[in-house]
Amino acid sequence: MVTFIVRLKFAPEDRTDVAESLRQLASASRQESGCISYIPHQVEGDPDTVLIYEQYRDAKALASHRESEHFKKYAVGGIYQKMRDRSVENLLALV
């Protein structure tokens, strides 16, 4: 299983657009056969920071996600164009 958290920072004026793009991206991503979990979060007390918790069956499923039309439209063509900062934390399950 592949699990990670993406942390994204945005300008306050982009909140509405980012939230809508994330709703569309999350909905479509959850329909992918290899997607186990795709959950965007707004950081409490910091409404301009978003965390996305993602889990995929394997590396092939993640690669498929990144090649999907909805990822290209809502992530690459949408939220990535508005982000001010981005970091990724890869996670390893303990049990």
C-alpha positions in Angstrom: 0.0 0.0 0.0 1.2 3.6 -0.8 0.2 6.2 1.8 1.1 9.9 2.0 0.0 13.3 3.1 0.2 16.3 0.8 0.4 19.8 2.5 -0.6 22.7 0.3 -0.7 26.4 1.2 -2.9 28.9 -0.7 -3.7 32.6 -0.7 -6.9 33.6 1.2 -8.6 34.8 -2.0 -8.3 31.3 -3.6 -10.1 29.4 -0.8 -13.4 29.1 -2.7 -11.8 27.9 -5.9 -9.5 25.5 -4.2 -12.3 24.0 -2.1 -14.4 23.4 -5.2 -11.5 21.9 -7.1 -10.8 19.6 -4.2 -14.4 18.5 -4.0 -14.3 17.5 -7.7 -10.9 15.9 -7.4 -11.8 13.9 -4.3 -15.1 12.7 -5.7 -13.4 11.5 -8.9 -10.4 10.0 -7.2 -12.5 7.9 -4.8 -14.0 6.2 -7.9 -10.6 4.9 -9.0 -10.3 1.1 -8.5 -6.8 1.5 -6.9 -7.7 4.4 -4.6 -8.3 3.3 -1.0 -8.7 6.7 0.6 -8.6 10.3 -0.6 -9.5 12.9 2.1 -8.8 16.6 1.8 -8.7 18.5 5.1 -8.5 22.2 6.0 -6.1 22.8 8.9 -8.0 24.0 12.0 -6.9 27.5 12.7 -5.1 27.9 9.4 -7.8 28.0 6.6 -5.2 28.6 3.9 -3.5 25.3 4.5 -4.9 22.0 3.1 -3.8 18.5 3.9 -4.8 15.6 1.6 -4.5 12.1 3.1 -4.1 9.6 0.2 -3.9 5.8 0.1 -3.5 3.6 -3.0 -3.4 -0.1 -3.5 0.1 0.1 -4.9 2.5 2.2 -7.0 0.7 1.3 -10.2 -2.6 2.6 -8.8 -0.9 5.9 -7.7 0.7 6.2 -11.2 -2.8 5.7 -12.7 -4.2 8.4 -10.4 -1.6 10.8 -11.6 -2.4 10.1 -15.2 -6.1 10.4 -14.8 -8.0 13.2 -16.6 -9.5 14.5 -13.3 -6.0 14.8 -11.7 -4.7 16.7 -14.7 -7.8 19.0 -14.7 -8.3 19.7 -11.0 -4.8 19.2 -9.5 -2.3 20.1 -12.2 -4.5 22.6 -14.0 -6.3 23.9 -11.0 -5.0 23.7 -7.4 -1.3 23.4 -8.4 -1.6 26.7 -10.3 -2.8 28.5 -7.1 -0.6 26.9 -4.5 2.1 28.9 -2.8 3.8 25.9 -1.2 3.6 22.1 -1.4 5.2 19.3 0.6 4.7 15.6 0.7 5.1 13.2 3.7 5.3 9.5 2.7 4.0 7.2 5.5 4.8 3.7 6.5 2.2 1.6 8.4 3.3 0.3 11.7 0.9 -2.6 11.8 
